[in-house]
């Protein structure tokens, strides 16, 4: 686990461009997620009954399935994923293709007409300029070779947003306000003020502060397990799954043992565990194993 002084410094310096905070703000609040999506895609979307941050479609033991920063399905048949990307790993286009494939699998029910396909929208908010053209928005399109004016409608919308762009002329005022807030932390309209209020609530809440250490531990384990080691493909997949399960349990155990040793309030512990794991059945299992032993 991280040293408390290191953790405290990181928490103090964290902005909305910290993935963990971004996930908490937009992956837990349907209203803020809706506002974010509408400003990014310049379109109205429906309401979200439920959201999921860090959602994973791990329905196969061999082939890769992504973990999403934020994921939502609205009541207008849109499936939407918004990602925050702070570093350029030079694989973004391929990553978008894999993420899009995962959404597409959920876009049509068995027996439905292809015209019933749900719209899938993916946005990557990048703290770097992927193509080096200083354009604030890169919209990825599929066209016919030699007839680029013909757009192929696959029911997909994939957009890369360059948070480092310096020329925002001609863009909607609400999008400019959003980008400005991401880069400076200054709220300049009603929506960014609401986002900033949630940001400050999280930064001032000990429950979230206590949670971040465990989440960082899990993130590091996930990163290790996402690396492709040499060996049999099925063995690699099983190793990643087992490693993630172990990291998850290790984080839960550390929080529970810290609460026991320091005689912390059970209500506060439950709130912390809920922030991280969300799955009450899993939380009950960990409490039975490490708190009530």
C-alpha positions as CSV (number, residue, x, y, z in Angstrom):
1,X,0.0,0.0,0.0
2,X,1.1,3.6,-0.6
3,X,2.7,5.6,2.2
4,X,0.2,7.9,3.8
5,X,2.2,11.0,3.1
6,X,2.4,10.1,-0.6
7,X,-1.3,9.3,-0.7
8,X,-2.2,12.6,1.0
9,X,-0.1,14.6,-1.4
10,X,-1.6,12.9,-4.5
11,X,-5.1,13.4,-3.1
12,X,-4.4,17.1,-2.4
13,X,-3.1,17.6,-6.0
14,X,-5.8,15.5,-7.8
15,X,-8.0,17.4,-10.3
16,X,-11.0,16.3,-12.3
17,X,-8.5,14.9,-14.8
18,X,-7.5,12.2,-12.2
19,X,-9.2,9.1,-13.6
20,X,-10.5,8.0,-10.2
21,X,-12.2,11.3,-9.5
22,X,-13.5,11.5,-13.1
23,X,-15.1,8.1,-12.6
24,X,-16.7,9.0,-9.3
25,X,-18.2,12.3,-10.7
26,X,-19.6,11.1,-14.0
27,X,-19.9,7.4,-13.4
28,X,-22.1,7.8,-10.3
29,X,-24.3,10.7,-11.3
30,X,-26.8,10.3,-14.2
31,X,-27.6,14.0,-14.4
32,X,-23.9,15.0,-14.7
33,X,-23.2,12.1,-17.1
34,X,-26.1,13.3,-19.3
35,X,-24.8,16.8,-19.3
36,X,-21.3,15.7,-20.2
37,X,-22.5,13.5,-23.0
38,X,-24.7,16.3,-24.5
39,X,-21.9,18.8,-24.5
40,X,-19.4,16.3,-26.1
41,X,-21.7,15.0,-28.8
42,X,-23.7,18.2,-29.3
43,X,-26.9,16.2,-29.2
44,X,-29.7,15.5,-26.8
45,X,-29.8,12.1,-25.2
46,X,-32.3,10.4,-23.0
47,X,-32.3,9.7,-19.2
48,X,-30.1,7.1,-17.6
49,X,-31.7,4.9,-15.0
50,X,-28.3,3.5,-14.0
51,X,-24.7,4.1,-14.8
52,X,-21.6,2.1,-14.3
53,X,-18.1,3.3,-13.7
54,X,-15.3,0.8,-14.3
55,X,-17.8,-1.5,-15.9
56,X,-16.2,-4.7,-17.4
57,X,-17.7,-7.1,-19.9
58,X,-15.6,-10.1,-18.9
59,X,-17.8,-12.8,-20.5
60,X,-14.9,-14.6,-22.2
61,X,-11.8,-16.1,-20.5
62,X,-9.5,-15.7,-23.5
63,X,-10.3,-12.7,-25.6
64,X,-9.9,-9.2,-24.3
65,X,-12.8,-7.3,-22.8
66,X,-12.3,-3.6,-21.8
67,X,-13.1,-1.9,-18.6
68,X,-15.0,1.3,-19.2
69,X,-14.4,4.6,-17.3
70,X,-18.1,5.5,-17.6
71,X,-20.9,3.5,-19.3
72,X,-24.6,4.3,-19.6
73,X,-27.6,3.2,-21.6
74,X,-30.4,5.8,-21.9
75,X,-34.1,5.4,-22.6
76,X,-33.7,6.5,-26.2
77,X,-31.7,3.4,-27.2
78,X,-28.2,5.0,-27.0
79,X,-25.3,3.1,-25.5
80,X,-22.6,5.5,-24.4
81,X,-19.0,5.2,-23.2
82,X,-16.9,8.2,-22.1
83,X,-13.2,7.7,-21.4
84,X,-10.5,10.0,-19.9
85,X,-7.1,9.4,-21.4
86,X,-4.1,11.3,-19.8
87,X,-1.2,9.6,-21.6
88,X,-0.7,8.7,-25.2
89,X,0.2,5.0,-25.5
90,X,0.0,5.2,-29.3
91,X,-2.8,2.6,-29.5
92,X,-5.9,4.8,-29.2
93,X,-7.5,4.1,-32.6
94,X,-7.2,0.3,-32.0
95,X,-8.5,0.7,-28.5
96,X,-11.5,2.6,-29.7
97,X,-12.2,-0.2,-32.2
98,X,-12.1,-2.8,-29.4
99,X,-14.4,-0.7,-27.2
100,X,-16.7,-0.1,-30.1
101,X,-16.9,-3.9,-30.7
102,X,-17.9,-4.5,-27.1
103,X,-20.7,-1.9,-27.3
104,X,-21.9,-3.3,-30.6
105,X,-22.4,-6.7,-29.0
106,X,-25.0,-5.1,-26.8
107,X,-26.7,-3.0,-29.5
108,X,-29.0,-5.6,-31.0
109,X,-31.1,-8.4,-29.4
110,X,-31.4,-11.8,-30.9
111,X,-34.1,-11.9,-33.5
112,X,-34.3,-8.1,-33.9
113,X,-34.2,-6.4,-37.3
114,X,-30.8,-4.8,-38.0
115,X,-32.7,-1.4,-38.2
116,X,-33.4,-1.8,-34.5
117,X,-29.7,-1.5,-33.7
118,X,-29.0,0.9,-30.8
119,X,-26.8,3.8,-31.4
120,X,-23.3,3.4,-29.8
121,X,-21.3,6.5,-28.9
122,X,-17.7,6.6,-27.6
123,X,-15.8,9.7,-26.6
124,X,-12.2,9.9,-25.5
125,X,-11.1,13.0,-23.6
126,X,-7.4,13.2,-24.3
127,X,-5.0,15.3,-22.4
128,X,-2.8,15.3,-25.5
129,X,-3.2,16.1,-29.2
130,X,-3.3,12.6,-30.8
131,X,-2.7,13.9,-34.4
132,X,-0.8,17.1,-33.6
133,X,-3.1,19.4,-35.7
134,X,-4.3,21.5,-32.7
135,X,-7.9,20.7,-33.6
136,X,-10.1,20.5,-30.5
137,X,-12.3,17.7,-31.9
138,X,-11.4,14.7,-34.2
139,X,-14.6,12.9,-35.4
140,X,-13.8,9.5,-36.8
141,X,-15.9,8.7,-39.9
142,X,-16.3,5.7,-42.3
143,X,-16.5,6.7,-45.9
144,X,-16.3,5.0,-49.3
145,X,-12.9,5.0,-50.9
146,X,-12.8,7.4,-53.8
147,X,-16.2,8.8,-52.8
148,X,-15.4,10.4,-49.4
149,X,-18.6,12.4,-49.5
150,X,-20.5,9.1,-49.0
151,X,-20.7,8.4,-45.2
152,X,-21.3,4.9,-44.1
153,X,-23.9,4.8,-41.3
154,X,-23.0,1.9,-39.0
155,X,-24.9,3.4,-36.0
156,X,-21.5,4.3,-34.4
157,X,-20.2,7.7,-33.3
158,X,-16.5,7.8,-32.2
159,X,-15.0,11.1,-31.2
160,X,-11.6,12.1,-29.9
161,X,-11.4,15.4,-27.9
162,X,-8.1,17.2,-27.6
163,X,-8.1,18.9,-24.2
164,X,-4.8,20.6,-25.2
165,X,-6.2,22.5,-28.2
166,X,-5.6,26.2,-28.0
167,X,-8.0,27.3,-30.7
168,X,-11.6,26.8,-29.6
169,X,-13.2,29.3,-32.0
170,X,-16.5,28.4,-33.4
171,X,-17.3,25.7,-30.8
172,X,-20.4,25.8,-28.6
173,X,-20.1,28.0,-25.5
174,X,-21.1,25.1,-23.2
175,X,-18.3,22.9,-24.7
176,X,-15.7,25.7,-24.3
177,X,-16.8,26.1,-20.6
178,X,-16.4,22.3,-20.1
179,X,-12.9,22.2,-21.6
180,X,-11.9,25.3,-19.7
181,X,-13.0,23.7,-16.4
182,X,-11.1,20.5,-17.2
183,X,-7.9,22.5,-17.8
184,X,-8.2,25.2,-15.2
185,X,-10.7,24.1,-12.6
186,X,-12.7,27.4,-13.2
187,X,-16.5,27.0,-13.5
188,X,-18.1,29.5,-15.8
189,X,-21.6,28.2,-16.4
190,X,-24.4,26.3,-14.5
191,X,-23.2,22.9,-15.6
192,X,-19.5,23.3,-14.7
193,X,-20.6,24.8,-11.4
194,X,-22.5,21.6,-10.7
195,X,-19.6,19.5,-11.7
196,X,-17.3,21.6,-9.5
197,X,-19.6,21.3,-6.5
198,X,-19.5,17.5,-6.8
199,X,-15.7,17.6,-7.3
200,X,-15.3,19.6,-4.0
201,X,-17.7,17.3,-2.2
202,X,-15.6,14.3,-3.1
203,X,-12.3,16.0,-2.3
204,X,-13.7,17.0,1.1
205,X,-15.1,13.6,2.0
206,X,-12.9,11.3,4.1
207,X,-14.8,8.3,2.7
208,X,-13.4,8.9,-0.8
209,X,-9.9,9.8,0.6
210,X,-9.8,6.5,2.4
211,X,-11.0,4.7,-0.7
212,X,-8.3,6.0,-3.1
213,X,-5.5,3.9,-1.6
214,X,-7.3,0.7,-2.2
215,X,-8.3,1.7,-5.7
216,X,-4.7,2.6,-6.6
217,X,-3.6,-0.8,-5.4
218,X,-6.2,-2.4,-7.6
219,X,-5.2,-0.2,-10.6
220,X,-1.6,-1.3,-10.4
221,X,-2.6,-4.9,-10.2
222,X,-4.9,-4.5,-13.2
223,X,-2.1,-2.8,-15.1
224,X,0.3,-5.7,-14.4
225,X,-2.4,-8.3,-15.4
226,X,-3.2,-6.4,-18.6
227,X,0.4,-7.0,-19.8
228,X,0.7,-10.0,-22.2
229,X,3.3,-12.4,-20.8
230,X,4.8,-15.2,-22.9
231,X,3.1,-18.5,-22.6
232,X,-0.2,-20.2,-23.5
233,X,-3.0,-17.7,-24.4
234,X,-5.6,-19.4,-22.1
235,X,-3.1,-19.4,-19.2
236,X,-2.5,-15.7,-19.7
237,X,-6.2,-15.0,-19.6
238,X,-6.8,-17.0,-16.5
239,X,-3.8,-15.4,-14.9
240,X,-5.2,-11.9,-15.5
241,X,-8.6,-12.9,-14.1
242,X,-7.0,-14.5,-11.0
243,X,-4.7,-11.5,-10.5
244,X,-7.6,-9.0,-10.6
245,X,-9.6,-11.1,-8.2
246,X,-6.7,-11.2,-5.8
247,X,-6.0,-7.5,-6.1
248,X,-9.7,-6.8,-5.4
249,X,-9.7,-9.0,-2.3
250,X,-6.4,-7.6,-1.1
251,X,-7.8,-4.0,-1.2
252,X,-11.0,-5.0,0.6
253,X,-8.9,-6.9,3.3
254,X,-6.6,-3.9,3.8
255,X,-9.5,-1.5,4.4
256,X,-11.3,-3.9,6.7
257,X,-8.2,-4.7,8.8
258,X,-7.4,-1.0,9.1
259,X,-10.9,-0.3,10.3
260,X,-10.7,-3.1,12.9
261,X,-7.2,-2.2,14.2
262,X,-8.0,1.4,14.5
263,X,-11.5,0.8,15.9
264,X,-13.2,2.8,13.1
265,X,-17.0,3.1,12.8
266,X,-18.6,0.2,10.9
267,X,-20.9,2.7,9.1
268,X,-17.9,4.6,7.7
269,X,-16.3,1.4,6.7
270,X,-19.4,0.2,4.8
271,X,-19.6,3.6,3.1
272,X,-16.0,3.3,1.9
273,X,-16.5,-0.3,0.7
274,X,-19.6,0.8,-1.2
275,X,-17.8,3.5,-3.0
276,X,-15.2,1.1,-4.2
277,X,-16.9,-2.2,-4.8
278,X,-20.6,-1.3,-5.2
279,X,-21.5,-5.0,-5.1
280,X,-23.2,-5.5,-1.7
281,X,-23.0,-9.3,-2.0
282,X,-19.2,-9.0,-2.4
283,X,-18.9,-6.6,0.4
284,X,-20.9,-8.9,2.7
285,X,-18.6,-11.8,1.7
286,X,-15.5,-9.8,2.5
287,X,-16.9,-8.6,5.9
288,X,-17.8,-12.2,6.8
289,X,-14.3,-13.3,5.9
290,X,-12.2,-10.5,7.5
291,X,-14.4,-8.4,9.8
292,X,-16.5,-11.0,11.6
293,X,-14.0,-13.7,11.7
